[in-house]
Amino acid sequence: MFEQQERKRYSRQILLPEMGLTGQEKLKAAKVLVVGAGGLGCPVLQYLVAAGVGHIGIVDDDVVDITNLHRQILYSAADIGKSKVLTATEKLNAQNPFVKLTPYNIRLQEDNIAKIIADYDIVVDGSDNFPTRYLVNDACVELDKPLIFGSILRFEGQVSVFNYKGGPTYRCLFPDAEEGDNCAEAGVIGILPGMIGTYMANEAIKIICEIGEPLSGKLLVMNALTNTNSIFEFSRSEQIASAPKTEKTTAQSEPQSQLMEMKYEDFERIEASYPGQIHLVDVREYNEFEADNFGGINIPLSEIPDILPTLPPNKTIVFYCQTGKRSAQAAKLLAQSGFDGASFWAGNW
Protein backbone atom coordinates (compact mmCIF):
# COMPACT_ATOMS: atom_id res chain seq x y z
CA MET A 1 0.00 0.00 0.00
CA PHE A 2 2.95 2.32 0.66
CA GLU A 3 5.71 3.32 -1.67
CA GLN A 4 9.24 2.95 -0.30
CA GLN A 5 9.59 6.72 0.13
CA GLU A 6 6.34 6.83 2.11
CA ARG A 7 7.54 4.17 4.54
CA LYS A 8 10.76 6.12 5.08
CA ARG A 9 8.86 9.39 5.49
CA TYR A 10 6.61 7.99 8.22
CA SER A 11 9.11 5.55 9.75
CA ARG A 12 9.46 7.34 13.10
CA GLN A 13 5.69 7.41 13.44
CA ILE A 14 5.27 3.77 12.42
CA LEU A 15 7.76 2.81 15.16
CA LEU A 16 5.24 3.82 17.81
CA PRO A 17 3.55 0.68 19.24
CA GLU A 18 0.21 2.52 19.35
CA MET A 19 0.50 3.35 15.65
CA GLY A 20 2.48 0.78 13.69
CA LEU A 21 1.86 0.14 10.03
CA THR A 22 -1.83 -0.43 10.73
CA GLY A 23 -2.22 3.06 12.13
CA GLN A 24 -0.36 4.58 9.20
CA GLU A 25 -2.64 2.73 6.80
CA LYS A 26 -5.66 4.18 8.61
CA LEU A 27 -4.20 7.65 8.22
CA LYS A 28 -3.67 7.13 4.50
CA ALA A 29 -7.25 5.90 4.08
CA ALA A 30 -8.73 8.80 6.07
CA LYS A 31 -10.54 11.81 4.62
CA VAL A 32 -10.50 14.96 6.75
CA LEU A 33 -12.15 18.30 6.02
CA VAL A 34 -10.49 21.35 7.56
CA VAL A 35 -12.72 24.41 7.84
CA GLY A 36 -10.58 27.53 7.74
CA ALA A 37 -7.02 28.00 6.50
CA GLY A 38 -6.17 30.71 9.01
CA GLY A 39 -4.61 30.75 12.46
CA LEU A 40 -5.84 27.32 13.54
CA GLY A 41 -6.20 25.83 10.08
CA CYS A 42 -2.55 26.38 9.16
CA PRO A 43 -0.97 24.20 11.90
CA VAL A 44 -3.78 21.64 11.61
CA LEU A 45 -3.14 21.32 7.88
CA GLN A 46 0.64 21.26 8.18
CA TYR A 47 0.66 18.48 10.76
CA LEU A 48 -2.08 16.36 9.19
CA VAL A 49 -0.31 16.59 5.85
CA ALA A 50 3.01 15.71 7.49
CA ALA A 51 1.39 12.78 9.30
CA GLY A 52 0.16 11.30 6.02
CA VAL A 53 -3.61 11.74 6.13
CA GLY A 54 -4.60 10.51 2.69
CA HIS A 55 -7.19 13.08 1.62
CA ILE A 56 -7.64 16.55 3.09
CA GLY A 57 -10.24 19.09 2.04
CA ILE A 58 -9.67 22.79 2.80
CA VAL A 59 -12.51 25.33 2.97
CA ASP A 60 -11.83 29.06 3.07
CA ASP A 61 -12.87 32.04 0.94
CA ASP A 62 -10.45 34.55 2.50
CA VAL A 63 -7.21 36.02 1.16
CA VAL A 64 -3.89 36.46 2.94
CA ASP A 65 -3.58 39.78 4.79
CA ILE A 66 -0.50 41.33 6.34
CA THR A 67 -2.15 41.06 9.78
CA ASN A 68 -2.23 37.26 9.38
CA LEU A 69 1.52 36.80 9.08
CA HIS A 70 2.47 36.91 12.79
CA ARG A 71 0.51 33.71 13.45
CA GLN A 72 -0.36 32.05 10.12
CA ILE A 73 3.18 30.95 9.37
CA LEU A 74 2.23 28.84 6.36
CA TYR A 75 2.10 32.15 4.46
CA SER A 76 4.72 34.80 3.67
CA ALA A 77 4.70 38.45 2.65
CA ALA A 78 4.76 37.37 -0.99
CA ASP A 79 1.34 35.74 -0.50
CA ILE A 80 -0.50 38.88 0.61
CA GLY A 81 -3.68 39.30 -1.44
CA LYS A 82 -3.68 35.68 -2.63
CA SER A 83 -6.34 33.10 -1.90
CA LYS A 84 -5.55 31.32 1.35
CA VAL A 85 -6.96 27.99 0.28
CA LEU A 86 -5.16 27.95 -3.08
CA THR A 87 -1.87 29.17 -1.58
CA ALA A 88 -2.10 26.61 1.23
CA THR A 89 -2.82 23.83 -1.24
CA GLU A 90 0.24 24.71 -3.31
CA LYS A 91 2.56 24.79 -0.30
CA LEU A 92 1.14 21.66 1.29
CA ASN A 93 1.49 19.75 -1.97
CA ALA A 94 5.18 20.62 -1.87
CA GLN A 95 5.37 19.50 1.75
CA ASN A 96 3.96 16.03 1.07
CA PRO A 97 3.13 14.88 -2.48
CA PHE A 98 1.59 11.65 -1.15
CA VAL A 99 -1.43 13.48 0.24
CA LYS A 100 -4.45 14.41 -1.89
CA LEU A 101 -5.63 17.98 -1.28
CA THR A 102 -9.00 19.36 -2.35
CA PRO A 103 -9.43 23.15 -2.08
CA TYR A 104 -12.85 24.78 -1.67
CA ASN A 105 -12.45 28.51 -2.29
CA ILE A 106 -15.94 29.24 -0.98
CA ARG A 107 -17.77 30.20 2.20
CA LEU A 108 -19.69 27.41 3.90
CA GLN A 109 -23.43 28.04 3.86
CA GLU A 110 -26.56 26.04 4.53
CA ASP A 111 -27.01 25.31 0.83
CA ASN A 112 -23.54 23.77 0.32
CA ILE A 113 -22.22 22.47 3.64
CA ALA A 114 -23.96 19.07 3.65
CA LYS A 115 -22.71 18.22 0.17
CA ILE A 116 -19.11 19.10 1.09
CA ILE A 117 -19.00 17.44 4.51
CA ALA A 118 -20.63 14.23 3.24
CA ASP A 119 -17.43 13.25 1.42
CA TYR A 120 -15.26 13.27 4.58
CA ASP A 121 -14.84 11.10 7.68
CA ILE A 122 -13.90 13.83 10.16
CA VAL A 123 -14.35 17.61 10.24
CA VAL A 124 -11.85 19.94 11.92
CA ASP A 125 -13.29 23.39 12.58
CA GLY A 126 -10.75 26.20 12.68
CA SER A 127 -13.25 28.97 11.94
CA ASP A 128 -13.20 32.21 13.91
CA ASN A 129 -16.88 33.09 14.20
CA PHE A 130 -19.91 31.67 15.98
CA PRO A 131 -22.31 31.38 13.01
CA THR A 132 -19.87 29.12 11.16
CA ARG A 133 -19.23 27.02 14.26
CA TYR A 134 -22.94 26.38 14.77
CA LEU A 135 -23.43 25.74 11.05
CA VAL A 136 -20.59 23.18 10.99
CA ASN A 137 -21.71 21.55 14.23
CA ASP A 138 -25.31 21.11 13.07
CA ALA A 139 -24.23 19.64 9.73
CA CYS A 140 -21.92 17.19 11.51
CA VAL A 141 -24.76 16.14 13.83
CA GLU A 142 -27.08 15.66 10.87
CA LEU A 143 -24.52 13.60 8.94
CA ASP A 144 -23.05 11.87 12.02
CA LYS A 145 -19.51 13.16 11.53
CA PRO A 146 -17.01 13.64 14.40
CA LEU A 147 -16.11 17.30 14.84
CA ILE A 148 -12.85 18.62 16.28
CA PHE A 149 -13.19 22.13 17.68
CA GLY A 150 -10.65 24.77 18.57
CA SER A 151 -10.80 28.46 19.45
CA ILE A 152 -8.26 31.12 20.38
CA LEU A 153 -8.40 34.61 21.86
CA ARG A 154 -5.71 36.74 23.46
CA PHE A 155 -3.63 34.16 25.40
CA GLU A 156 -6.33 31.52 25.82
CA GLY A 157 -7.25 28.54 23.66
CA GLN A 158 -9.85 25.80 23.83
CA VAL A 159 -10.03 22.33 22.26
CA SER A 160 -12.75 19.70 22.28
CA VAL A 161 -14.20 16.83 20.24
CA PHE A 162 -17.91 16.87 19.44
CA ASN A 163 -20.38 14.31 18.12
CA TYR A 164 -17.94 11.44 18.57
CA LYS A 165 -19.65 8.07 19.02
CA GLY A 166 -22.82 9.66 20.35
CA GLY A 167 -20.95 12.11 22.56
CA PRO A 168 -21.83 15.75 23.30
CA THR A 169 -22.05 18.34 20.54
CA TYR A 170 -20.99 21.97 20.32
CA ARG A 171 -24.52 23.03 21.26
CA CYS A 172 -24.40 20.89 24.40
CA LEU A 173 -21.53 23.06 25.63
CA PHE A 174 -22.63 26.37 24.10
CA PRO A 175 -26.42 26.20 23.60
CA ASP A 176 -26.94 29.84 22.68
CA ALA A 177 -25.75 31.17 19.34
CA GLU A 178 -24.11 34.25 20.83
CA GLU A 179 -21.53 36.40 19.09
CA GLY A 180 -18.32 37.14 20.96
CA ASP A 181 -14.98 38.84 20.56
CA ASN A 182 -12.61 37.63 17.86
CA CYS A 183 -8.89 38.02 17.29
CA ALA A 184 -9.37 41.10 15.10
CA GLU A 185 -11.11 42.86 17.99
CA ALA A 186 -9.35 41.47 21.05
CA GLY A 187 -5.96 40.34 19.70
CA VAL A 188 -4.07 37.05 19.97
CA ILE A 189 -0.49 36.07 20.79
CA GLY A 190 1.13 34.67 17.65
CA ILE A 191 2.18 31.26 18.97
CA LEU A 192 -1.23 30.35 20.42
CA PRO A 193 -2.77 29.12 17.12
CA GLY A 194 0.20 26.78 16.74
CA MET A 195 -0.29 25.38 20.23
CA ILE A 196 -4.02 24.84 19.88
CA GLY A 197 -3.83 23.76 16.23
CA THR A 198 -1.39 20.98 17.04
CA TYR A 199 -3.72 19.75 19.78
CA MET A 200 -6.53 19.68 17.21
CA ALA A 201 -4.39 17.74 14.73
CA ASN A 202 -3.47 15.32 17.48
CA GLU A 203 -7.16 14.68 18.24
CA ALA A 204 -7.78 13.96 14.56
CA ILE A 205 -4.91 11.47 14.44
CA LYS A 206 -6.11 9.74 17.62
CA ILE A 207 -9.64 9.37 16.25
CA ILE A 208 -8.45 8.11 12.87
CA CYS A 209 -6.05 5.58 14.38
CA GLU A 210 -8.40 4.69 17.25
CA ILE A 211 -5.77 5.29 19.91
CA GLY A 212 -5.67 7.19 23.17
CA GLU A 213 -8.56 9.08 24.70
CA PRO A 214 -10.16 11.80 22.54
CA LEU A 215 -11.46 14.99 24.16
CA SER A 216 -15.08 13.91 23.77
CA GLY A 217 -17.18 15.38 26.57
CA LYS A 218 -14.15 17.38 27.70
CA LEU A 219 -13.12 20.98 27.06
CA LEU A 220 -9.39 21.62 27.28
CA VAL A 221 -8.69 25.23 28.25
CA MET A 222 -5.12 26.47 27.89
CA ASN A 223 -3.69 29.80 29.02
CA ALA A 224 -0.35 30.57 27.39
CA LEU A 225 0.27 33.55 29.68
CA THR A 226 0.03 31.60 32.94
CA ASN A 227 1.05 28.17 31.58
CA THR A 228 -2.09 26.60 32.97
CA ASN A 229 -4.20 23.82 31.47
CA SER A 230 -7.65 22.84 32.68
CA ILE A 231 -10.10 20.19 31.52
CA PHE A 232 -13.81 20.78 32.04
CA GLU A 233 -16.18 17.84 31.58
CA PHE A 234 -19.66 18.19 30.13
CA SER A 235 -22.37 15.80 28.98
CA ARG A 236 -24.71 15.39 26.04
CA SER A 237 -28.17 16.92 26.10
CA GLU A 238 -30.43 15.23 23.56
CA GLN A 239 -32.78 18.21 23.41
CA ILE A 240 -29.95 20.60 22.60
CA ALA A 241 -27.80 18.24 20.51
CA SER A 242 -30.64 17.55 18.07
CA ALA A 243 -31.63 21.20 17.60
CA PRO A 244 -32.39 22.13 13.96
CA LYS A 245 -29.58 24.06 12.33
CA THR A 246 -31.98 26.80 11.22
CA GLU A 247 -33.18 27.42 14.77
CA LYS A 248 -31.34 29.42 17.39
CA THR A 249 -31.40 27.15 20.37
CA THR A 250 -32.59 28.68 23.64
CA ALA A 251 -33.56 25.46 25.40
CA GLN A 252 -31.12 24.48 28.11
CA SER A 253 -30.57 21.69 30.57
CA GLU A 254 -32.10 22.04 34.03
CA PRO A 255 -29.13 23.65 35.81
CA GLN A 256 -28.76 26.19 33.01
CA SER A 257 -32.40 27.24 33.29
CA GLN A 258 -31.24 29.28 36.30
CA LEU A 259 -28.94 31.40 34.15
CA MET A 260 -29.92 35.06 34.22
CA GLU A 261 -28.36 38.26 32.96
CA MET A 262 -28.42 41.47 34.95
CA LYS A 263 -27.30 45.04 34.65
CA TYR A 264 -25.23 46.85 37.27
CA GLU A 265 -28.24 48.56 38.82
CA ASP A 266 -29.90 45.15 39.24
CA PHE A 267 -26.81 43.87 41.01
CA GLU A 268 -26.79 46.87 43.37
CA ARG A 269 -30.45 46.30 44.23
CA ILE A 270 -29.97 42.57 44.94
CA GLU A 271 -26.80 43.19 46.95
CA ALA A 272 -28.61 45.78 49.08
CA SER A 273 -31.58 43.46 49.64
CA TYR A 274 -29.44 40.43 50.52
CA PRO A 275 -26.25 41.68 52.19
CA GLY A 276 -23.49 39.12 52.42
CA GLN A 277 -25.24 36.68 50.08
CA ILE A 278 -23.50 37.71 46.84
CA HIS A 279 -20.18 36.16 45.72
CA LEU A 280 -18.84 38.52 43.06
CA VAL A 281 -16.27 37.23 40.54
CA ASP A 282 -14.52 39.27 37.83
CA VAL A 283 -13.55 36.82 35.05
CA ARG A 284 -11.32 39.20 33.12
CA GLU A 285 -7.53 38.89 33.01
CA TYR A 286 -5.52 40.11 35.99
CA ASN A 287 -4.26 43.24 34.23
CA GLU A 288 -7.82 44.22 33.28
CA PHE A 289 -8.99 43.78 36.87
CA GLU A 290 -6.11 45.87 38.20
CA ALA A 291 -6.86 48.68 35.74
CA ASP A 292 -10.54 48.96 36.70
CA ASN A 293 -13.06 46.81 38.55
CA PHE A 294 -16.29 46.77 40.55
CA GLY A 295 -14.84 44.77 43.43
CA GLY A 296 -15.15 41.11 44.26
CA ILE A 297 -12.44 38.58 43.50
CA ASN A 298 -10.56 38.16 40.22
CA ILE A 299 -10.55 34.71 38.58
CA PRO A 300 -9.81 34.75 34.81
CA LEU A 301 -12.19 32.69 32.69
CA SER A 302 -9.50 30.11 31.88
CA GLU A 303 -9.16 29.33 35.61
CA ILE A 304 -12.87 28.95 36.35
CA PRO A 305 -12.92 25.13 35.88
CA ASP A 306 -10.20 24.78 38.52
CA ILE A 307 -12.00 26.81 41.19
CA LEU A 308 -15.52 25.40 40.77
CA PRO A 309 -15.25 23.15 43.86
CA THR A 310 -14.21 26.14 46.00
CA LEU A 311 -17.21 28.36 45.23
CA PRO A 312 -19.59 28.82 48.19
CA PRO A 313 -22.74 26.72 47.60
CA ASN A 314 -24.88 28.86 49.88
CA LYS A 315 -24.38 32.15 48.05
CA THR A 316 -25.49 33.64 44.74
CA ILE A 317 -22.58 33.60 42.29
CA VAL A 318 -22.31 36.72 40.12
CA PHE A 319 -19.76 36.75 37.30
CA TYR A 320 -18.87 39.95 35.48
CA CYS A 321 -16.59 41.29 32.75
CA GLN A 322 -16.51 44.25 30.39
CA THR A 323 -19.01 43.06 27.77
CA GLY A 324 -20.78 40.14 29.44
CA LYS A 325 -19.42 37.58 26.97
CA ARG A 326 -16.77 36.01 29.19
CA SER A 327 -18.99 36.19 32.25
CA ALA A 328 -21.80 34.45 30.37
CA GLN A 329 -19.42 31.63 29.45
CA ALA A 330 -18.26 31.34 33.05
CA ALA A 331 -21.86 31.09 34.20
CA LYS A 332 -22.54 28.34 31.67
CA LEU A 333 -19.49 26.40 32.81
CA LEU A 334 -20.72 26.65 36.39
CA ALA A 335 -24.22 25.52 35.45
CA GLN A 336 -22.91 22.67 33.28
CA SER A 337 -20.87 21.39 36.23
CA GLY A 338 -24.06 20.72 38.17
CA PHE A 339 -23.31 23.39 40.77
CA ASP A 340 -26.31 23.44 43.10
CA GLY A 341 -27.76 25.87 45.58
CA ALA A 342 -27.33 29.16 43.72
CA SER A 343 -28.58 31.11 40.78
CA PHE A 344 -26.20 32.30 38.08
CA TRP A 345 -25.90 35.67 36.43
CA ALA A 346 -23.72 36.94 33.63
CA GLY A 347 -23.06 40.59 34.27
CA ASN A 348 -22.61 43.11 31.46
CA TRP A 349 -21.46 46.33 33.11
PETA-V631306 format. One record per residue. N is the residue number from 0. RES is the residue in three letters. BURIAL is I if it has 16 or more other C-alpha atoms within 10 Angstrom, else O. Layout:
BEGIN
n/res/burial
N/RES/BURIAL
N/RES/BURIAL
END
This chain:
BEGIN
n/res/burial
0/MET/O
1/PHE/O
2/GLU/O
3/GLN/O
4/GLN/O
5/GLU/O
6/ARG/O
7/LYS/O
8/ARG/O
9/TYR/I
10/SER/O
11/ARG/O
12/GLN/I
13/ILE/I
14/LEU/O
15/LEU/O
16/PRO/O
17/GLU/O
18/MET/I
19/GLY/I
20/LEU/I
21/THR/O
22/GLY/I
23/GLN/I
24/GLU/I
25/LYS/I
26/LEU/I
27/LYS/I
28/ALA/O
29/ALA/I
30/LYS/I
31/VAL/I
32/LEU/I
33/VAL/I
34/VAL/I
35/GLY/I
36/ALA/I
37/GLY/I
38/GLY/I
39/LEU/I
40/GLY/I
41/CYS/I
42/PRO/I
43/VAL/I
44/LEU/I
45/GLN/I
46/TYR/I
47/LEU/I
48/VAL/I
49/ALA/I
50/ALA/I
51/GLY/I
52/VAL/I
53/GLY/I
54/HIS/I
55/ILE/I
56/GLY/I
57/ILE/I
58/VAL/I
59/ASP/I
60/ASP/I
61/ASP/I
62/VAL/I
63/VAL/I
64/ASP/I
65/ILE/O
66/THR/O
67/ASN/I
68/LEU/I
69/HIS/O
70/ARG/I
71/GLN/I
72/ILE/I
73/LEU/I
74/TYR/I
75/SER/O
76/ALA/O
77/ALA/O
78/ASP/I
79/ILE/I
80/GLY/O
81/LYS/O
82/SER/I
83/LYS/I
84/VAL/I
85/LEU/I
86/THR/I
87/ALA/I
88/THR/I
89/GLU/O
90/LYS/O
91/LEU/I
92/ASN/O
93/ALA/O
94/GLN/O
95/ASN/I
96/PRO/O
97/PHE/I
98/VAL/I
99/LYS/I
100/LEU/I
101/THR/O
102/PRO/I
103/TYR/I
104/ASN/I
105/ILE/O
106/ARG/O
107/LEU/I
108/GLN/O
109/GLU/O
110/ASP/O
111/ASN/O
112/ILE/O
113/ALA/I
114/LYS/O
115/ILE/O
116/ILE/I
117/ALA/I
118/ASP/O
119/TYR/I
120/ASP/I
121/ILE/I
122/VAL/I
123/VAL/I
124/ASP/I
125/GLY/I
126/SER/I
127/ASP/I
128/ASN/O
129/PHE/I
130/PRO/O
131/THR/I
132/ARG/I
133/TYR/I
134/LEU/I
135/VAL/I
136/ASN/I
137/ASP/I
138/ALA/I
139/CYS/I
140/VAL/I
141/GLU/O
142/LEU/O
143/ASP/I
144/LYS/I
145/PRO/I
146/LEU/I
147/ILE/I
148/PHE/I
149/GLY/I
150/SER/I
151/ILE/I
152/LEU/I
153/ARG/I
154/PHE/I
155/GLU/I
156/GLY/I
157/GLN/I
158/VAL/I
159/SER/I
160/VAL/I
161/PHE/I
162/ASN/I
163/TYR/I
164/LYS/O
165/GLY/O
166/GLY/I
167/PRO/I
168/THR/I
169/TYR/I
170/ARG/I
171/CYS/I
172/LEU/I
173/PHE/I
174/PRO/I
175/ASP/I
176/ALA/O
177/GLU/O
178/GLU/O
179/GLY/O
180/ASP/I
181/ASN/I
182/CYS/O
183/ALA/O
184/GLU/O
185/ALA/O
186/GLY/O
187/VAL/I
188/ILE/I
189/GLY/I
190/ILE/I
191/LEU/I
192/PRO/I
193/GLY/I
194/MET/I
195/ILE/I
196/GLY/I
197/THR/I
198/TYR/I
199/MET/I
200/ALA/I
201/ASN/I
202/GLU/I
203/ALA/I
204/ILE/I
205/LYS/I
206/ILE/I
207/ILE/I
208/CYS/I
209/GLU/O
210/ILE/O
211/GLY/O
212/GLU/O
213/PRO/I
214/LEU/I
215/SER/I
216/GLY/I
217/LYS/I
218/LEU/I
219/LEU/I
220/VAL/I
221/MET/I
222/ASN/I
223/ALA/I
224/LEU/O
225/THR/O
226/ASN/O
227/THR/O
228/ASN/I
229/SER/I
230/ILE/I
231/PHE/I
232/GLU/I
233/PHE/I
234/SER/O
235/ARG/I
236/SER/I
237/GLU/O
238/GLN/O
239/ILE/I
240/ALA/I
241/SER/O
242/ALA/I
243/PRO/O
244/LYS/I
245/THR/O
246/GLU/O
247/LYS/O
248/THR/I
249/THR/O
250/ALA/O
251/GLN/I
252/SER/I
253/GLU/O
254/PRO/I
255/GLN/I
256/SER/O
257/GLN/O
258/LEU/I
259/MET/O
260/GLU/I
261/MET/I
262/LYS/O
263/TYR/O
264/GLU/O
265/ASP/O
266/PHE/I
267/GLU/O
268/ARG/O
269/ILE/O
270/GLU/O
271/ALA/O
272/SER/O
273/TYR/O
274/PRO/O
275/GLY/O
276/GLN/O
277/ILE/I
278/HIS/I
279/LEU/I
280/VAL/I
281/ASP/I
282/VAL/I
283/ARG/I
284/GLU/I
285/TYR/O
286/ASN/O
287/GLU/O
288/PHE/I
289/GLU/O
290/ALA/O
291/ASP/O
292/ASN/O
293/PHE/O
294/GLY/O
295/GLY/O
296/ILE/O
297/ASN/I
298/ILE/I
299/PRO/I
300/LEU/I
301/SER/I
302/GLU/I
303/ILE/I
304/PRO/I
305/ASP/O
306/ILE/O
307/LEU/O
308/PRO/O
309/THR/O
310/LEU/O
311/PRO/O
312/PRO/O
313/ASN/O
314/LYS/O
315/THR/I
316/ILE/I
317/VAL/I
318/PHE/I
319/TYR/I
320/CYS/I
321/GLN/I
322/THR/O
323/GLY/I
324/LYS/I
325/ARG/I
326/SER/I
327/ALA/I
328/GLN/I
329/ALA/I
330/ALA/I
331/LYS/I
332/LEU/I
333/LEU/I
334/ALA/I
335/GLN/I
336/SER/I
337/GLY/O
338/PHE/I
339/ASP/O
340/GLY/O
341/ALA/I
342/SER/I
343/PHE/I
344/TRP/I
345/ALA/I
346/GLY/I
347/ASN/I
348/TRP/O
END
